[in-house]
Amino acid sequence: MNARHSVSAALVLALVSSASAFAQGASAPRASEPKWYLAAVGGAVSRPPTGPVFGVEIAENIARHVQAYANFSYFDNLMDESLRNALDARAVQLTSLTSTPWSFSGRDRGMSFVAGGKYLFGNGTIRPYVGGGAGIINLKREVVEARLGDVTQAVFNDYHLGEADLSLSTLGVTTSLVEAAVGIGIGSGRTHFDVGYRYRSAFGLTNKLDFSTVTAGIGYRF
């Protein structure tokens, strides 16, 4: 296991340990309430506004006000706006120089796994929450030219656009990720609803990646 993954594991372990310690002094969940939920989540990356996000989350009520969760998410595009603008500008320059139309499109696809904890307020059907977690994210860059196809490495090598770690890695880059979350959970019978905002930060890249998401989820309580 490399250092980046060790940091993620240590952060997750610290969160789980803290939640367990808190749960020992908190009242237990009501016996009549389902203890778990499994939900499908969808939404959008809101900063930068680059694309949709989809995910799956599972959570367990370990005390009346404490919940442990694990979340898997797919991000369609996390590419920084400045790089997308630079690709558009280079396409305009090449079109002017060659008298041939050039068009670049780029995306940084991401997949993440995060585990953490939430503190739930109140005791009714509608329960606001705050929380946070840590895990890993895999990012894979793709730059395509309309006529030439995949030119990810060529754009970096020939035009010096992008960062070496993402532009030259054929399998993508996996690094540490932390997140903070706020939202509202709604439990009705066996149905779980959720609306939330998450701020995420990835470390270990040439340029630090910060982004946020707004999502809604629906699932089953058991």
RAMOTA-V108549 format. One record per residue. N is the residue number from 1. RES is the residue in one small letter. PHI is phi in degrees with one decimal (NA if undefined). PSI is psi in whole degrees, -180 to 180 (NA if undefined). OMEGA is omega in radians with two decimals (999 if undefined). Layout:
n=N res=RES phi=PHI psi=PSI omega=OMEGA
n=N res=RES phi=PHI psi=PSI omega=OMEGA
//
This chain:
n=1 res=m phi=NA psi=129 omega=-3.13
n=2 res=n phi=-80.0 psi=175 omega=-3.03
n=3 res=a phi=-63.3 psi=-38 omega=-3.11
n=4 res=r phi=-64.2 psi=-42 omega=3.13
n=5 res=h phi=-68.7 psi=-33 omega=3.12
n=6 res=s phi=-64.9 psi=-40 omega=3.09
n=7 res=v phi=-61.7 psi=-45 omega=3.13
n=8 res=s phi=-60.9 psi=-44 omega=-3.12
n=9 res=a phi=-63.2 psi=-40 omega=-3.14
n=10 res=a phi=-65.6 psi=-40 omega=3.13
n=11 res=l phi=-66.0 psi=-43 omega=3.11
n=12 res=v phi=-62.1 psi=-43 omega=-3.14
n=13 res=l phi=-62.3 psi=-40 omega=3.13
n=14 res=a phi=-64.3 psi=-41 omega=3.13
n=15 res=l phi=-64.3 psi=-45 omega=-3.13
n=16 res=v phi=-64.4 psi=-41 omega=3.14
n=17 res=s phi=-64.8 psi=-41 omega=3.12
n=18 res=s phi=-64.2 psi=-43 omega=3.13
n=19 res=a phi=-63.6 psi=-39 omega=-3.13
n=20 res=s phi=-66.0 psi=-41 omega=-3.14
n=21 res=a phi=-64.9 psi=-41 omega=3.12
n=22 res=f phi=-65.1 psi=-39 omega=-3.08
n=23 res=a phi=-64.1 psi=-29 omega=-3.12
n=24 res=q phi=-64.5 psi=-29 omega=3.14
n=25 res=g phi=-99.0 psi=1 omega=-3.10
n=26 res=a phi=-102.8 psi=159 omega=3.11
n=27 res=s phi=-71.0 psi=149 omega=-3.10
n=28 res=a phi=-72.8 psi=156 omega=3.06
n=29 res=p phi=-60.1 psi=149 omega=3.09
n=30 res=r phi=-62.3 psi=136 omega=-3.05
n=31 res=a phi=-61.0 psi=-29 omega=-3.09
n=32 res=s phi=-77.1 psi=-15 omega=-3.08
n=33 res=e phi=-89.1 psi=140 omega=3.01
n=34 res=p phi=-58.6 psi=145 omega=-3.07
n=35 res=k phi=-91.7 psi=-27 omega=-3.05
n=36 res=w phi=-121.9 psi=160 omega=2.85
n=37 res=y phi=-142.7 psi=150 omega=3.05
n=38 res=l phi=-127.4 psi=124 omega=-3.01
n=39 res=a phi=-134.8 psi=147 omega=2.96
n=40 res=a phi=-91.8 psi=138 omega=-3.03
n=41 res=v phi=-126.4 psi=140 omega=3.08
n=42 res=g phi=-145.2 psi=154 omega=3.14
n=43 res=g phi=174.9 psi=-147 omega=-3.06
n=44 res=a phi=-143.7 psi=150 omega=2.97
n=45 res=v phi=-76.2 psi=119 omega=-3.03
n=46 res=s phi=-97.7 psi=-15 omega=3.08
n=47 res=r phi=-151.9 psi=106 omega=-0.08
n=48 res=p phi=-74.4 psi=154 omega=-3.11
n=49 res=p phi=-79.8 psi=83 omega=-2.99
n=50 res=t phi=-115.0 psi=-13 omega=-3.12
n=51 res=g phi=167.2 psi=177 omega=-3.11
n=52 res=p phi=-78.0 psi=163 omega=3.04
n=53 res=v phi=-133.1 psi=139 omega=3.09
n=54 res=f phi=-130.4 psi=150 omega=-3.12
n=55 res=g phi=-164.7 psi=177 omega=3.07
n=56 res=v phi=-134.0 psi=136 omega=3.13
n=57 res=e phi=-132.3 psi=139 omega=3.02
n=58 res=i phi=-124.5 psi=140 omega=-3.09
n=59 res=a phi=-143.1 psi=154 omega=3.12
n=60 res=e phi=-129.1 psi=132 omega=3.02
n=61 res=n phi=-79.7 psi=108 omega=-3.11
n=62 res=i phi=-97.2 psi=-10 omega=2.99
n=63 res=a phi=-159.5 psi=172 omega=-3.05
n=64 res=r phi=-59.6 psi=-33 omega=-3.10
n=65 res=h phi=-117.2 psi=8 omega=-3.07
n=66 res=v phi=-125.0 psi=133 omega=-3.11
n=67 res=q phi=-133.8 psi=132 omega=3.03
n=68 res=a phi=-100.4 psi=141 omega=-3.10
n=69 res=y phi=-139.6 psi=159 omega=2.99
n=70 res=a phi=-134.6 psi=137 omega=-3.01
n=71 res=n phi=-134.5 psi=131 omega=3.00
n=72 res=f phi=-113.5 psi=129 omega=-3.08
n=73 res=s phi=-131.7 psi=148 omega=3.03
n=74 res=y phi=-118.9 psi=128 omega=3.14
n=75 res=f phi=-113.7 psi=122 omega=-3.07
n=76 res=d phi=-69.0 psi=-35 omega=-3.11
n=77 res=n phi=-158.7 psi=118 omega=3.09
n=78 res=l phi=-116.5 psi=17 omega=-3.11
n=79 res=m phi=-65.8 psi=136 omega=-3.14
n=80 res=d phi=-64.7 psi=143 omega=-3.09
n=81 res=e phi=-62.1 psi=-33 omega=-3.13
n=82 res=s phi=-64.2 psi=-36 omega=3.11
n=83 res=l phi=-71.3 psi=-40 omega=3.10
n=84 res=r phi=-62.9 psi=-39 omega=3.09
n=85 res=n phi=-66.2 psi=-38 omega=3.12
n=86 res=a phi=-65.8 psi=-37 omega=3.09
n=87 res=l phi=-65.0 psi=-42 omega=3.10
n=88 res=d phi=-62.9 psi=-42 omega=-3.13
n=89 res=a phi=-65.8 psi=-40 omega=3.12
n=90 res=r phi=-65.7 psi=-38 omega=3.11
n=91 res=a phi=-61.6 psi=-40 omega=3.11
n=92 res=v phi=-64.5 psi=-42 omega=3.13
n=93 res=q phi=-63.1 psi=-45 omega=-3.13
n=94 res=l phi=-67.0 psi=-37 omega=3.09
n=95 res=t phi=-62.4 psi=-41 omega=3.13
n=96 res=s phi=-67.5 psi=-39 omega=-3.10
n=97 res=l phi=-74.3 psi=-36 omega=-3.01
n=98 res=t phi=-104.3 psi=-10 omega=-3.06
n=99 res=s phi=59.1 psi=23 omega=3.09
n=100 res=t phi=-123.7 psi=133 omega=-3.11
n=101 res=p phi=-63.1 psi=130 omega=3.03
n=102 res=w phi=-118.0 psi=143 omega=3.12
n=103 res=s phi=-149.2 psi=116 omega=3.10
n=104 res=f phi=-104.0 psi=139 omega=2.97
n=105 res=s phi=-130.6 psi=137 omega=-3.09
n=106 res=g phi=-135.0 psi=153 omega=3.04
n=107 res=r phi=-152.3 psi=150 omega=3.00
n=108 res=d phi=-113.0 psi=98 omega=3.12
n=109 res=r phi=-75.3 psi=139 omega=-3.12
n=110 res=g phi=-131.3 psi=147 omega=3.01
n=111 res=m phi=-135.4 psi=131 omega=-3.07
n=112 res=s phi=-131.3 psi=156 omega=2.98
n=113 res=f phi=-131.9 psi=126 omega=-3.10
n=114 res=v phi=-134.4 psi=139 omega=3.02
n=115 res=a phi=-124.5 psi=144 omega=-3.11
n=116 res=g phi=-172.7 psi=-157 omega=-3.10
n=117 res=g phi=-140.1 psi=157 omega=3.09
n=118 res=k phi=-129.2 psi=148 omega=2.96
n=119 res=y phi=-106.5 psi=123 omega=-3.09
n=120 res=l phi=-100.3 psi=133 omega=3.12
n=121 res=f phi=-94.5 psi=150 omega=3.08
n=122 res=g phi=77.3 psi=-177 omega=-3.11
n=123 res=n phi=-136.4 psi=4 omega=-3.05
n=124 res=g phi=-91.8 psi=-159 omega=-3.14
n=125 res=t phi=-70.7 psi=-37 omega=-3.13
n=126 res=i phi=-102.1 psi=120 omega=-3.04
n=127 res=r phi=-132.5 psi=108 omega=3.02
n=128 res=p phi=-65.0 psi=158 omega=-3.13
n=129 res=y phi=-149.2 psi=159 omega=2.94
n=130 res=v phi=-131.6 psi=153 omega=-3.13
n=131 res=g phi=-172.9 psi=-174 omega=3.13
n=132 res=g phi=-171.2 psi=164 omega=-3.12
n=133 res=g phi=-160.9 psi=-180 omega=-3.14
n=134 res=a phi=-144.9 psi=155 omega=3.14
n=135 res=g phi=-178.0 psi=-142 omega=-3.11
n=136 res=i phi=-135.1 psi=158 omega=3.06
n=137 res=i phi=-137.2 psi=139 omega=3.03
n=138 res=n phi=-107.4 psi=129 omega=3.14
n=139 res=l phi=-120.1 psi=135 omega=3.11
n=140 res=k phi=-132.5 psi=123 omega=-3.09
n=141 res=r phi=-91.6 psi=142 omega=3.06
n=142 res=e phi=-142.0 psi=123 omega=3.04
n=143 res=v phi=-119.9 psi=126 omega=-3.07
n=144 res=v phi=-120.9 psi=135 omega=3.00
n=145 res=e phi=-103.5 psi=139 omega=-2.98
n=146 res=a phi=-54.8 psi=-37 omega=-3.11
n=147 res=r phi=-95.5 psi=-32 omega=-2.98
n=148 res=l phi=-97.3 psi=-16 omega=-3.10
n=149 res=g phi=84.9 psi=-144 omega=-3.06
n=150 res=d phi=-69.0 psi=119 omega=-3.13
n=151 res=v phi=-129.2 psi=29 omega=-3.05
n=152 res=t phi=-56.2 psi=-53 omega=-3.09
n=153 res=q phi=-72.6 psi=-35 omega=3.14
n=154 res=a phi=-64.6 psi=-40 omega=3.13
n=155 res=v phi=-62.7 psi=-39 omega=3.11
n=156 res=f phi=-71.2 psi=-48 omega=-3.07
n=157 res=n phi=-69.3 psi=-41 omega=-3.04
n=158 res=d phi=-90.4 psi=-33 omega=-3.05
n=159 res=y phi=-118.1 psi=-1 omega=3.08
n=160 res=h phi=56.7 psi=42 omega=3.08
n=161 res=l phi=-107.1 psi=131 omega=-3.13
n=162 res=g phi=97.1 psi=-179 omega=-3.13
n=163 res=e phi=-108.1 psi=149 omega=-3.07
n=164 res=a phi=-61.4 psi=-42 omega=-3.02
n=165 res=d phi=-61.7 psi=-42 omega=-3.14
n=166 res=l phi=-85.6 psi=-36 omega=-3.04
n=167 res=s phi=-73.8 psi=-30 omega=-3.04
n=168 res=l phi=-101.3 psi=-8 omega=-3.11
n=169 res=s phi=-88.0 psi=117 omega=-3.12
n=170 res=t phi=-74.4 psi=-25 omega=-3.12
n=171 res=l phi=-101.9 psi=0 omega=-3.10
n=172 res=g phi=88.7 psi=176 omega=-3.11
n=173 res=v phi=-121.5 psi=131 omega=3.09
n=174 res=t phi=-108.9 psi=129 omega=-3.07
n=175 res=t phi=-146.9 psi=177 omega=-3.07
n=176 res=s phi=-76.6 psi=149 omega=-3.13
n=177 res=l phi=-140.8 psi=137 omega=3.00
n=178 res=v phi=-125.0 psi=156 omega=-3.14
n=179 res=e phi=-145.8 psi=153 omega=2.97
n=180 res=a phi=-120.5 psi=142 omega=-3.03
n=181 res=a phi=-134.4 psi=143 omega=2.96
n=182 res=v phi=-136.7 psi=150 omega=-3.14
n=183 res=g phi=176.1 psi=-168 omega=3.12
n=184 res=i phi=-133.5 psi=126 omega=3.05
n=185 res=g phi=-104.6 psi=140 omega=-3.13
n=186 res=i phi=-127.3 psi=120 omega=3.12
n=187 res=g phi=-112.5 psi=122 omega=-3.14
n=188 res=s phi=-134.0 psi=107 omega=-3.07
n=189 res=g phi=61.9 psi=-123 omega=3.11
n=190 res=r phi=-95.1 psi=2 omega=-3.06
n=191 res=t phi=-100.7 psi=135 omega=3.09
n=192 res=h phi=-114.7 psi=131 omega=3.01
n=193 res=f phi=-119.4 psi=152 omega=-3.13
n=194 res=d phi=-152.7 psi=136 omega=2.99
n=195 res=v phi=-128.2 psi=126 omega=-3.04
n=196 res=g phi=-150.1 psi=164 omega=3.07
n=197 res=y phi=-125.3 psi=133 omega=3.12
n=198 res=r phi=-131.1 psi=134 omega=3.05
n=199 res=y phi=-106.3 psi=125 omega=-3.05
n=200 res=r phi=-123.1 psi=147 omega=-3.14
n=201 res=s phi=-138.6 psi=126 omega=3.13
n=202 res=a phi=-105.4 psi=138 omega=-3.10
n=203 res=f phi=-113.4 psi=166 omega=3.04
n=204 res=g phi=87.7 psi=5 omega=3.09
n=205 res=l phi=-98.6 psi=163 omega=3.08
n=206 res=t phi=-56.3 psi=-46 omega=3.04
n=207 res=n phi=-115.0 psi=124 omega=-3.13
n=208 res=k phi=-59.4 psi=136 omega=-3.10
n=209 res=l phi=-106.6 psi=118 omega=3.04
n=210 res=d phi=-118.5 psi=135 omega=3.10
n=211 res=f phi=-155.9 psi=163 omega=3.14
n=212 res=s phi=-133.0 psi=158 omega=-3.13
n=213 res=t phi=-133.9 psi=149 omega=3.00
n=214 res=v phi=-118.6 psi=123 omega=-3.02
n=215 res=t phi=-136.5 psi=162 omega=3.00
n=216 res=a phi=-133.0 psi=144 omega=-3.11
n=217 res=g phi=-136.7 psi=155 omega=3.06
n=218 res=i phi=-141.0 psi=139 omega=-3.10
n=219 res=g phi=-160.4 psi=-163 omega=-3.02
n=220 res=y phi=-121.1 psi=133 omega=3.10
n=221 res=r phi=-99.3 psi=138 omega=-3.13
n=222 res=f phi=-148.4 psi=NA omega=999
//
